[in-house]
Amino acid sequence: MKVIQVFDPMAEGKLPFGEGVSINRPPLFSGVNYQFWKIQMKIFIESLDRGIWDAIVNDPYVPKTVIDGTTVDKPWSEWSAEESKRA
């Protein structure tokens, strides 16, 4: 009985392009060429939602409230529709 081997590049990890070259997966940082990876990652995150990149750069928005003269984070259950959208 003769065994026929089928070449499957996906199974062997021998793709013509590097890992992460997909609209569904983020770019993989291999330890070299950080500047290129950084730009690719920024583009990938912005393609998901511009608000995500803004939260990374500027810290996420957390609604605040004043209780007894002290500013504290507002509980999630008390957020308005506008605050939920912005967060």
C-alpha positions in Angstrom: 0.0 0.0 0.0 1.4 3.3 -1.1 1.1 6.3 1.3 0.5 9.7 -0.4 1.6 12.8 1.5 -0.3 15.9 1.0 1.6 19.2 1.4 -0.3 21.5 3.8 1.6 24.8 4.2 -0.7 25.8 7.0 0.1 22.7 9.1 3.8 23.2 8.7 3.8 26.9 9.4 5.4 27.6 6.0 3.2 30.4 4.7 4.5 32.9 2.2 3.8 35.7 4.6 4.5 36.2 8.3 2.3 35.5 11.3 -0.3 38.2 11.9 -0.8 39.3 8.3 -4.5 39.2 8.6 -7.4 41.5 9.2 -8.5 39.1 12.0 -5.2 38.8 13.9 -2.9 41.5 15.2 0.7 41.7 13.8 3.1 39.4 15.6 6.2 41.1 17.1 9.2 38.8 16.5 11.7 40.8 18.4 13.1 42.7 15.4 12.1 45.8 13.5 10.0 47.3 16.3 9.3 50.5 14.4 7.6 48.6 11.6 5.6 46.5 14.0 4.5 49.5 16.0 3.0 51.2 13.0 1.3 48.0 11.9 -0.2 47.5 15.4 -1.4 51.1 15.4 -3.1 50.6 12.0 -4.6 47.3 13.2 -6.1 48.8 16.4 -7.4 51.8 14.6 -9.1 49.5 12.0 -11.0 47.9 14.9 -12.2 51.2 16.4 -10.5 54.6 16.6 -11.8 55.0 20.2 -9.6 52.1 21.2 -6.5 53.8 20.0 -7.6 57.1 21.7 -7.9 55.2 25.0 -4.4 53.7 24.6 -2.9 57.1 23.9 -5.0 59.3 26.3 -6.1 56.8 28.9 -9.6 55.5 29.0 -12.5 57.8 29.8 -14.0 57.1 33.2 -17.0 59.2 34.3 -16.6 61.0 37.6 -19.0 62.3 40.2 -18.5 64.4 43.3 -19.5 62.9 46.7 -18.9 65.0 49.8 -16.5 67.3 48.0 -14.4 64.4 46.7 -14.2 63.4 43.0 -14.7 59.6 42.6 -15.3 57.3 39.7 -19.0 57.0 38.9 -20.5 53.4 39.3 -21.1 51.8 35.9 -24.8 51.5 36.7 -25.1 55.3 37.0 -23.5 56.1 33.7 -25.6 58.1 31.2 -26.0 56.9 27.6 -23.5 59.6 26.5 -21.0 58.5 29.1 -21.3 54.9 28.1 -20.7 55.8 24.5 -17.7 57.9 25.3 -16.2 55.2 27.6 
